[in-house]
Amino acid sequence: MAFLEVVQRPLTWLLAAPRVVGPAQPLPPGPVLIVGNHVTAYDGPLIQYALAGPLRRRIAVAMAGDMLDDYRHWRNPDWPPGHKGVYLFGPPAYWLLTALFNVFPLPRQRDFQLSFAHAGKAMDRGYSVMVFPEGTRSEGQLARFRPGIGLLAKQCGVPVVPTAIRGLGEMRAGRRRWFRSGHLEVGIGEAIRFSPEESEAAITARLHDEVVRLLGGPAS
Protein backbone atom coordinates (compact mmCIF):
# COMPACT_ATOMS: atom_id res chain seq x y z
CA MET A 1 0.00 0.00 0.00
CA ALA A 2 2.84 2.38 0.82
CA PHE A 3 4.50 1.72 -2.55
CA LEU A 4 1.18 2.25 -4.35
CA GLU A 5 0.40 5.58 -2.71
CA VAL A 6 3.90 7.03 -2.31
CA VAL A 7 5.57 5.84 -5.52
CA GLN A 8 3.27 4.28 -8.12
CA ARG A 9 0.36 6.74 -8.05
CA PRO A 10 2.45 9.95 -8.04
CA LEU A 11 4.59 8.55 -10.89
CA THR A 12 1.47 7.72 -12.91
CA TRP A 13 0.23 11.28 -12.43
CA LEU A 14 3.62 12.77 -13.27
CA LEU A 15 4.29 10.67 -16.38
CA ALA A 16 0.81 10.10 -17.82
CA ALA A 17 -1.77 12.28 -16.02
CA PRO A 18 -4.67 10.26 -17.46
CA ARG A 19 -8.16 11.72 -17.46
CA VAL A 20 -10.51 9.61 -15.37
CA VAL A 21 -14.13 9.04 -16.41
CA GLY A 22 -15.93 7.32 -13.58
CA PRO A 23 -19.32 5.61 -13.27
CA ALA A 24 -22.50 7.49 -12.36
CA GLN A 25 -22.85 5.46 -9.17
CA PRO A 26 -20.04 4.89 -6.64
CA LEU A 27 -18.40 1.49 -6.92
CA PRO A 28 -18.60 -1.04 -4.09
CA PRO A 29 -15.55 -0.81 -1.80
CA GLY A 30 -14.70 -4.42 -2.65
CA PRO A 31 -14.09 -7.12 -3.19
CA VAL A 32 -14.91 -6.84 -6.90
CA LEU A 33 -13.60 -8.39 -10.09
CA ILE A 34 -12.02 -5.77 -12.35
CA VAL A 35 -11.67 -6.47 -16.07
CA GLY A 36 -10.15 -4.28 -18.77
CA ASN A 37 -8.36 -4.07 -22.08
CA HIS A 38 -4.66 -4.91 -22.17
CA VAL A 39 -2.42 -2.57 -24.17
CA THR A 40 0.92 -2.26 -22.36
CA ALA A 41 2.68 -3.36 -19.19
CA TYR A 42 1.43 -0.17 -17.52
CA ASP A 43 -2.29 -0.97 -17.70
CA GLY A 44 -2.55 -2.13 -14.08
CA PRO A 45 -1.11 1.08 -12.57
CA LEU A 46 -3.26 3.21 -14.90
CA ILE A 47 -6.46 1.47 -13.83
CA GLN A 48 -5.49 1.58 -10.15
CA TYR A 49 -4.84 5.31 -10.54
CA ALA A 50 -8.46 5.77 -11.63
CA LEU A 51 -10.00 3.86 -8.71
CA ALA A 52 -10.97 5.20 -5.31
CA GLY A 53 -8.46 4.69 -2.51
CA PRO A 54 -10.21 1.91 -0.54
CA LEU A 55 -10.53 -0.13 -3.73
CA ARG A 56 -7.14 0.45 -5.36
CA ARG A 57 -5.18 -0.29 -2.17
CA ARG A 58 -6.37 -3.90 -1.98
CA ILE A 59 -6.04 -5.44 -5.44
CA ALA A 60 -4.41 -8.67 -6.61
CA VAL A 61 -3.45 -8.50 -10.28
CA ALA A 62 -3.51 -11.55 -12.57
CA MET A 63 -0.46 -11.79 -14.84
CA ALA A 64 0.43 -14.24 -17.60
CA GLY A 65 1.67 -17.37 -15.85
CA ASP A 66 4.28 -18.23 -18.46
CA MET A 67 5.83 -14.77 -18.17
CA LEU A 68 6.15 -15.01 -14.39
CA ASP A 69 7.55 -18.52 -14.72
CA ASP A 70 10.20 -17.28 -17.18
CA TYR A 71 11.30 -14.54 -14.79
CA ARG A 72 11.44 -16.96 -11.88
CA HIS A 73 13.68 -19.38 -13.80
CA TRP A 74 16.19 -16.84 -15.12
CA ARG A 75 14.56 -16.49 -18.56
CA ASN A 76 13.48 -13.40 -20.48
CA PRO A 77 9.89 -13.83 -21.76
CA ASP A 78 10.77 -11.69 -24.78
CA TRP A 79 13.44 -14.14 -25.95
CA PRO A 80 12.52 -16.15 -29.06
CA PRO A 81 11.66 -19.86 -28.61
CA GLY A 82 14.74 -22.02 -28.19
CA HIS A 83 16.98 -19.17 -27.08
CA LYS A 84 19.56 -20.25 -24.52
CA GLY A 85 20.90 -17.93 -21.86
CA VAL A 86 20.54 -16.60 -18.34
CA TYR A 87 18.50 -13.49 -17.66
CA LEU A 88 20.06 -12.01 -14.54
CA PHE A 89 17.18 -9.64 -13.92
CA GLY A 90 14.65 -12.51 -14.02
CA PRO A 91 14.32 -13.52 -10.34
CA PRO A 92 14.56 -9.90 -9.08
CA ALA A 93 11.79 -8.97 -11.53
CA TYR A 94 9.69 -11.87 -10.25
CA TRP A 95 10.04 -10.85 -6.62
CA LEU A 96 9.48 -7.15 -7.32
CA LEU A 97 6.33 -7.86 -9.32
CA THR A 98 4.85 -10.18 -6.71
CA ALA A 99 5.86 -8.06 -3.71
CA LEU A 100 5.17 -4.53 -4.96
CA PHE A 101 2.37 -5.07 -7.47
CA ASN A 102 0.74 -8.08 -5.79
CA VAL A 103 0.54 -10.11 -9.01
CA PHE A 104 -0.28 -13.80 -9.27
CA PRO A 105 0.04 -16.16 -12.25
CA LEU A 106 -2.92 -16.89 -14.51
CA PRO A 107 -2.26 -19.41 -17.32
CA ARG A 108 -3.49 -18.27 -20.73
CA GLN A 109 -4.77 -21.57 -22.10
CA ARG A 110 -5.54 -24.20 -19.45
CA ASP A 111 -4.90 -25.45 -15.89
CA PHE A 112 -6.14 -22.19 -14.38
CA GLN A 113 -8.18 -23.66 -11.50
CA LEU A 114 -5.33 -23.12 -9.02
CA SER A 115 -5.19 -19.47 -10.05
CA PHE A 116 -8.95 -19.19 -9.70
CA ALA A 117 -8.66 -20.69 -6.21
CA HIS A 118 -6.00 -18.09 -5.36
CA ALA A 119 -8.30 -15.33 -6.63
CA GLY A 120 -11.09 -16.69 -4.44
CA LYS A 121 -8.86 -16.74 -1.36
CA ALA A 122 -7.76 -13.16 -2.08
CA MET A 123 -11.41 -12.08 -2.24
CA ASP A 124 -12.13 -13.92 1.00
CA ARG A 125 -9.48 -11.67 2.56
CA GLY A 126 -11.14 -8.54 1.17
CA TYR A 127 -8.97 -8.08 -1.91
CA SER A 128 -10.36 -7.27 -5.34
CA VAL A 129 -8.91 -9.05 -8.36
CA MET A 130 -7.87 -7.45 -11.66
CA VAL A 131 -7.85 -9.56 -14.84
CA PHE A 132 -7.15 -8.74 -18.48
CA PRO A 133 -9.39 -11.26 -20.27
CA GLU A 134 -7.83 -10.88 -23.72
CA GLY A 135 -4.90 -12.93 -22.44
CA THR A 136 -2.46 -10.88 -24.48
CA ARG A 137 -1.83 -7.24 -25.35
CA SER A 138 -4.21 -5.62 -27.81
CA GLU A 139 -2.98 -4.81 -31.28
CA GLY A 140 -5.30 -2.03 -32.40
CA GLN A 141 -8.76 -3.42 -31.63
CA LEU A 142 -10.00 -5.23 -28.55
CA ALA A 143 -9.47 -8.98 -28.95
CA ARG A 144 -12.13 -11.45 -27.94
CA PHE A 145 -12.18 -12.41 -24.26
CA ARG A 146 -11.03 -15.85 -23.25
CA PRO A 147 -13.96 -17.90 -21.90
CA GLY A 148 -12.32 -18.37 -18.49
CA ILE A 149 -13.39 -14.87 -17.43
CA GLY A 150 -17.04 -15.93 -17.51
CA LEU A 151 -16.24 -18.93 -15.33
CA LEU A 152 -14.25 -16.81 -12.87
CA ALA A 153 -16.98 -14.17 -12.63
CA LYS A 154 -19.59 -16.87 -12.02
CA GLN A 155 -17.52 -18.71 -9.41
CA CYS A 156 -16.58 -15.57 -7.48
CA GLY A 157 -20.11 -14.20 -7.26
CA VAL A 158 -18.88 -10.62 -6.69
CA PRO A 159 -19.71 -7.49 -8.71
CA VAL A 160 -17.66 -7.10 -11.89
CA VAL A 161 -16.28 -3.68 -12.84
CA PRO A 162 -15.43 -3.17 -16.54
CA THR A 163 -12.69 -0.67 -17.33
CA ALA A 164 -11.06 0.67 -20.49
CA ILE A 165 -7.86 2.55 -21.25
CA ARG A 166 -8.46 4.87 -24.20
CA GLY A 167 -5.79 6.51 -26.34
CA LEU A 168 -2.82 4.37 -25.31
CA GLY A 169 -3.24 1.90 -28.17
CA GLU A 170 -3.28 4.68 -30.76
CA MET A 171 -0.18 6.26 -29.24
CA ARG A 172 1.60 2.92 -29.22
CA ALA A 173 0.65 2.10 -32.83
CA GLY A 174 1.64 5.54 -34.07
CA ARG A 175 4.76 5.64 -31.90
CA ARG A 176 3.55 8.94 -30.49
CA ARG A 177 4.69 10.27 -27.15
CA TRP A 178 2.34 9.63 -24.23
CA PHE A 179 4.14 11.67 -21.57
CA ARG A 180 1.31 13.88 -20.24
CA SER A 181 -0.13 13.96 -23.77
CA GLY A 182 -3.63 14.91 -22.66
CA HIS A 183 -5.09 12.15 -24.83
CA LEU A 184 -4.92 9.32 -22.32
CA GLU A 185 -8.16 8.38 -20.58
CA VAL A 186 -9.26 5.66 -18.18
CA GLY A 187 -12.96 4.81 -18.20
CA ILE A 188 -14.57 2.99 -15.27
CA GLY A 189 -17.94 1.34 -15.89
CA GLU A 190 -20.80 0.53 -13.56
CA ALA A 191 -20.45 -2.53 -11.33
CA ILE A 192 -22.36 -5.48 -12.81
CA ARG A 193 -23.93 -8.27 -10.77
CA PHE A 194 -24.57 -11.51 -12.63
CA SER A 195 -27.20 -14.01 -11.56
CA PRO A 196 -26.14 -17.62 -10.90
CA GLU A 197 -28.37 -18.71 -13.79
CA GLU A 198 -26.40 -16.80 -16.43
CA SER A 199 -24.10 -18.92 -18.56
CA GLU A 200 -20.35 -18.40 -18.64
CA ALA A 201 -20.53 -17.62 -22.36
CA ALA A 202 -23.18 -14.95 -21.80
CA ILE A 203 -21.12 -13.36 -19.01
CA THR A 204 -18.01 -13.32 -21.19
CA ALA A 205 -19.91 -11.72 -24.08
CA ARG A 206 -21.50 -9.09 -21.81
CA LEU A 207 -18.17 -8.09 -20.30
CA HIS A 208 -16.58 -7.82 -23.74
CA ASP A 209 -19.44 -5.59 -24.90
CA GLU A 210 -19.11 -3.38 -21.82
CA VAL A 211 -15.39 -2.80 -22.41
CA VAL A 212 -16.07 -2.11 -26.11
CA ARG A 213 -18.68 0.45 -25.06
CA LEU A 214 -16.23 2.14 -22.70
CA LEU A 215 -13.73 2.28 -25.57
CA GLY A 216 -16.31 4.12 -27.62
CA GLY A 217 -17.18 1.34 -30.05
CA PRO A 218 -20.48 -0.43 -30.86
CA ALA A 219 -21.35 -3.53 -28.86
CA SER A 220 -21.74 -6.81 -30.71
C-alpha positions as CSV (number, residue, x, y, z in Angstrom):
1,M,0.0,0.0,0.0
2,A,2.8,2.4,0.8
3,F,4.5,1.7,-2.6
4,L,1.2,2.3,-4.3
5,E,0.4,5.6,-2.7
6,V,3.9,7.0,-2.3
7,V,5.6,5.8,-5.5
8,Q,3.3,4.3,-8.1
9,R,0.4,6.7,-8.1
10,P,2.5,9.9,-8.0
11,L,4.6,8.6,-10.9
12,T,1.5,7.7,-12.9
13,W,0.2,11.3,-12.4
14,L,3.6,12.8,-13.3
15,L,4.3,10.7,-16.4
16,A,0.8,10.1,-17.8
17,A,-1.8,12.3,-16.0
18,P,-4.7,10.3,-17.5
19,R,-8.2,11.7,-17.5
20,V,-10.5,9.6,-15.4
21,V,-14.1,9.0,-16.4
22,G,-15.9,7.3,-13.6
23,P,-19.3,5.6,-13.3
24,A,-22.5,7.5,-12.4
25,Q,-22.9,5.5,-9.2
26,P,-20.0,4.9,-6.6
27,L,-18.4,1.5,-6.9
28,P,-18.6,-1.0,-4.1
29,P,-15.6,-0.8,-1.8
30,G,-14.7,-4.4,-2.6
31,P,-14.1,-7.1,-3.2
32,V,-14.9,-6.8,-6.9
33,L,-13.6,-8.4,-10.1
34,I,-12.0,-5.8,-12.3
35,V,-11.7,-6.5,-16.1
36,G,-10.2,-4.3,-18.8
37,N,-8.4,-4.1,-22.1
38,H,-4.7,-4.9,-22.2
39,V,-2.4,-2.6,-24.2
40,T,0.9,-2.3,-22.4
41,A,2.7,-3.4,-19.2
42,Y,1.4,-0.2,-17.5
43,D,-2.3,-1.0,-17.7
44,G,-2.6,-2.1,-14.1
45,P,-1.1,1.1,-12.6
46,L,-3.3,3.2,-14.9
47,I,-6.5,1.5,-13.8
48,Q,-5.5,1.6,-10.2
49,Y,-4.8,5.3,-10.5
50,A,-8.5,5.8,-11.6
51,L,-10.0,3.9,-8.7
52,A,-11.0,5.2,-5.3
53,G,-8.5,4.7,-2.5
54,P,-10.2,1.9,-0.5
55,L,-10.5,-0.1,-3.7
56,R,-7.1,0.4,-5.4
57,R,-5.2,-0.3,-2.2
58,R,-6.4,-3.9,-2.0
59,I,-6.0,-5.4,-5.4
60,A,-4.4,-8.7,-6.6
61,V,-3.5,-8.5,-10.3
62,A,-3.5,-11.5,-12.6
63,M,-0.5,-11.8,-14.8
64,A,0.4,-14.2,-17.6
65,G,1.7,-17.4,-15.9
66,D,4.3,-18.2,-18.5
67,M,5.8,-14.8,-18.2
68,L,6.1,-15.0,-14.4
69,D,7.5,-18.5,-14.7
70,D,10.2,-17.3,-17.2
71,Y,11.3,-14.5,-14.8
72,R,11.4,-17.0,-11.9
73,H,13.7,-19.4,-13.8
74,W,16.2,-16.8,-15.1
75,R,14.6,-16.5,-18.6
76,N,13.5,-13.4,-20.5
77,P,9.9,-13.8,-21.8
78,D,10.8,-11.7,-24.8
79,W,13.4,-14.1,-26.0
80,P,12.5,-16.1,-29.1
81,P,11.7,-19.9,-28.6
82,G,14.7,-22.0,-28.2
83,H,17.0,-19.2,-27.1
84,K,19.6,-20.3,-24.5
85,G,20.9,-17.9,-21.9
86,V,20.5,-16.6,-18.3
87,Y,18.5,-13.5,-17.7
88,L,20.1,-12.0,-14.5
89,F,17.2,-9.6,-13.9
90,G,14.6,-12.5,-14.0
91,P,14.3,-13.5,-10.3
92,P,14.6,-9.9,-9.1
93,A,11.8,-9.0,-11.5
94,Y,9.7,-11.9,-10.2
95,W,10.0,-10.9,-6.6
96,L,9.5,-7.1,-7.3
97,L,6.3,-7.9,-9.3
98,T,4.9,-10.2,-6.7
99,A,5.9,-8.1,-3.7
100,L,5.2,-4.5,-5.0
101,F,2.4,-5.1,-7.5
102,N,0.7,-8.1,-5.8
103,V,0.5,-10.1,-9.0
104,F,-0.3,-13.8,-9.3
105,P,0.0,-16.2,-12.3
106,L,-2.9,-16.9,-14.5
107,P,-2.3,-19.4,-17.3
108,R,-3.5,-18.3,-20.7
109,Q,-4.8,-21.6,-22.1
110,R,-5.5,-24.2,-19.4
111,D,-4.9,-25.4,-15.9
112,F,-6.1,-22.2,-14.4
113,Q,-8.2,-23.7,-11.5
114,L,-5.3,-23.1,-9.0
115,S,-5.2,-19.5,-10.1
116,F,-9.0,-19.2,-9.7
117,A,-8.7,-20.7,-6.2
118,H,-6.0,-18.1,-5.4
119,A,-8.3,-15.3,-6.6
120,G,-11.1,-16.7,-4.4
121,K,-8.9,-16.7,-1.4
122,A,-7.8,-13.2,-2.1
123,M,-11.4,-12.1,-2.2
124,D,-12.1,-13.9,1.0
125,R,-9.5,-11.7,2.6
126,G,-11.1,-8.5,1.2
127,Y,-9.0,-8.1,-1.9
128,S,-10.4,-7.3,-5.3
129,V,-8.9,-9.1,-8.4
130,M,-7.9,-7.4,-11.7
131,V,-7.8,-9.6,-14.8
132,F,-7.1,-8.7,-18.5
133,P,-9.4,-11.3,-20.3
134,E,-7.8,-10.9,-23.7
135,G,-4.9,-12.9,-22.4
136,T,-2.5,-10.9,-24.5
137,R,-1.8,-7.2,-25.4
138,S,-4.2,-5.6,-27.8
139,E,-3.0,-4.8,-31.3
140,G,-5.3,-2.0,-32.4
141,Q,-8.8,-3.4,-31.6
142,L,-10.0,-5.2,-28.6
143,A,-9.5,-9.0,-29.0
144,R,-12.1,-11.4,-27.9
145,F,-12.2,-12.4,-24.3
146,R,-11.0,-15.9,-23.2
147,P,-14.0,-17.9,-21.9
148,G,-12.3,-18.4,-18.5
149,I,-13.4,-14.9,-17.4
150,G,-17.0,-15.9,-17.5
151,L,-16.2,-18.9,-15.3
152,L,-14.2,-16.8,-12.9
153,A,-17.0,-14.2,-12.6
154,K,-19.6,-16.9,-12.0
155,Q,-17.5,-18.7,-9.4
156,C,-16.6,-15.6,-7.5
157,G,-20.1,-14.2,-7.3
158,V,-18.9,-10.6,-6.7
159,P,-19.7,-7.5,-8.7
160,V,-17.7,-7.1,-11.9
161,V,-16.3,-3.7,-12.8
162,P,-15.4,-3.2,-16.5
163,T,-12.7,-0.7,-17.3
164,A,-11.1,0.7,-20.5
165,I,-7.9,2.5,-21.3
166,R,-8.5,4.9,-24.2
167,G,-5.8,6.5,-26.3
168,L,-2.8,4.4,-25.3
169,G,-3.2,1.9,-28.2
170,E,-3.3,4.7,-30.8
171,M,-0.2,6.3,-29.2
172,R,1.6,2.9,-29.2
173,A,0.6,2.1,-32.8
174,G,1.6,5.5,-34.1
175,R,4.8,5.6,-31.9
176,R,3.6,8.9,-30.5
177,R,4.7,10.3,-27.1
178,W,2.3,9.6,-24.2
179,F,4.1,11.7,-21.6
180,R,1.3,13.9,-20.2
181,S,-0.1,14.0,-23.8
182,G,-3.6,14.9,-22.7
183,H,-5.1,12.1,-24.8
184,L,-4.9,9.3,-22.3
185,E,-8.2,8.4,-20.6
186,V,-9.3,5.7,-18.2
187,G,-13.0,4.8,-18.2
188,I,-14.6,3.0,-15.3
189,G,-17.9,1.3,-15.9
190,E,-20.8,0.5,-13.6
191,A,-20.5,-2.5,-11.3
192,I,-22.4,-5.5,-12.8
193,R,-23.9,-8.3,-10.8
194,F,-24.6,-11.5,-12.6
195,S,-27.2,-14.0,-11.6
196,P,-26.1,-17.6,-10.9
197,E,-28.4,-18.7,-13.8
198,E,-26.4,-16.8,-16.4
199,S,-24.1,-18.9,-18.6
200,E,-20.4,-18.4,-18.6
201,A,-20.5,-17.6,-22.4
202,A,-23.2,-15.0,-21.8
203,I,-21.1,-13.4,-19.0
204,T,-18.0,-13.3,-21.2
205,A,-19.9,-11.7,-24.1
206,R,-21.5,-9.1,-21.8
207,L,-18.2,-8.1,-20.3
208,H,-16.6,-7.8,-23.7
209,D,-19.4,-5.6,-24.9
210,E,-19.1,-3.4,-21.8
211,V,-15.4,-2.8,-22.4
212,V,-16.1,-2.1,-26.1
213,R,-18.7,0.4,-25.1
214,L,-16.2,2.1,-22.7
215,L,-13.7,2.3,-25.6
216,G,-16.3,4.1,-27.6
217,G,-17.2,1.3,-30.1
218,P,-20.5,-0.4,-30.9
219,A,-21.4,-3.5,-28.9
220,S,-21.7,-6.8,-30.7
